[in-house]
Amino acid sequence: MMPDAAALVAARFVHYASTTAVFGGTAFRVYAFQGATAVSGAAAAWRGFDHWLLLVSRAGALLALGSAGVLLWLTSAAMADT
């Protein structure tokens, strides 16, 4: 018996979304603050964004790890035909 296709789709979606959020947040930090100086409160923006990025990166990493485990479990169940 194959695992439910909806479970595979959901696990892949969560994995893709979490890794995209981590990559996108990190890339945005590199490009958004390019050429920023200490003028006009850029330091406060850096601190605020770094705090947000830390939260998003931690959550995304945990979601990616969890969904990878679910994908491993579902794929091995499909291969074993159970």
N, C-alpha and C positions, 0 to 999 in steps of 0.2 A: 504494500500500500504506500503510495507516494505521500509525502507531506503536503499539506495544504498550500496551494499556489499563492493564496492571499498572504500567508505567513511569510513566504519567501519574498514577495513583493514588498511587504511592509518592512521586513528586516533590511532589505537592500535600500529602500527609501530612507530609513533612519540612518543607515551607515553613510549613504551618499550625502545626505543633508548635514550630518555632523562634521564630516571631513571637509565639506565645502565651506561650512561656517568657520572652521578653524583656519583653513587656508585663506579664505577671503578676508577675515579679520586681520590676519598677519600681513597680507599683501596691502590692505588698505592703510595700515599703520605706516608701511614703507612709503607709499605714494602720496598719502594725504598730507603728511607733514614734511614733505620734501621742500626744502628752502625756507622752512619756518624759522623765525628768529625769536629772540626773547621779547620782542615788541608785541604789544597788544594781547597780553595774557596767553601766549602760546605755551608757556610752561604749565599753566593750569589745565589747558586742553590736553597736553601730553599726559599729565597725571590722571585726569579723568578717563581718557581713552585707554591708558595702560591698565587701569583698574577694570574697566569693562572687558578689555581683551583677555585679562587673566581669568575672569569669570567664564567668558565664552569658551576659552581654550580648555579650561578644566572640564566644563560640562560637555563640550564636544569630544574631548578625549575619552571621557567615561562612556558616553553614548556610543562612540565608535568601537570601543573595546567590547562593550556589551553586545552590540549588534553583530560584531565579528564572531563572537561566541555563538550567538543564535544562528548565524549563517553556517558556521561549522557544523553545528548540531543538525540543522535541517538538511544540509548537503550530505552529511554522513548517513542520515536516515534515508535519504533518497537513493544513495548508492547501495545501501544494504537492503533496499526495497522492503522497509518495515513500516 
